[in-house]
Amino acid sequence: MYSIKIEGHFSSAHNLRGYKGKCEDLHGHNWKVEVSARKNKLDKIGMVMDFRLMKNALNAVLEDLDHKYLNDLAYFKKSNPTSENIAKYIYDRIRASKMNIYSVTVWESEGSCATYNQ
């Protein structure tokens, strides 16, 4: 099995509804996002996928999240803007663009992350 990974970053604010603790208050993060793809066989030129295409797909999604209050976005009015739900949101948006990715990992801090894959 071959796998590749790219990274992106965005900054945003959020607060967690129904959470008892500091995160229920408005706060922000400098998020790191990792997107991976995997395949059993490489394509005819020896690649899983073109890194540039993956980066373009990720950057298109991150542009909609960067410097935003996530709770104001339609998706996060229904889903709490947790790291887990942000990872799923990014995964679903990239997959909707017909990009066959495997997983999305969202880091809210250097030591804390959540991953979504199907």
C-alpha positions, 0 to 999 in steps of 0.5 A: 500500500502506498500513501501520500500526505499534504499539509495546510493551515488556517486560523479561525475562532470557535466556541463549543456548544454544550461543553463545560469548560474553557472551550465553551467561550470564544477562542481561536486556533492556528489549525494544521490540516493533513490530507492523505491518499492511498492506493495499492498500485501506482499510476502509470507514471509512478504516483498515488496522486499529484500533490499539486491537485491535492493541495489545490483541493485542500486550499479551496476548502481552507480558504472558506475557513480561514479567519472565520468564526466557524460557528457562523458557517451553515455546516457548524450551525448544525454540527458543533465545530469540534476538531472531529467535525472540522475533519469530517467537513474538510474530508466531505468537501474534498471528496465532493470535488471528486478527489479520492482521498483517504483521511483528513487529520485536523490539529488544533494544537501541537499535541491534539488532533482528530482524524476522519476517514471512511 
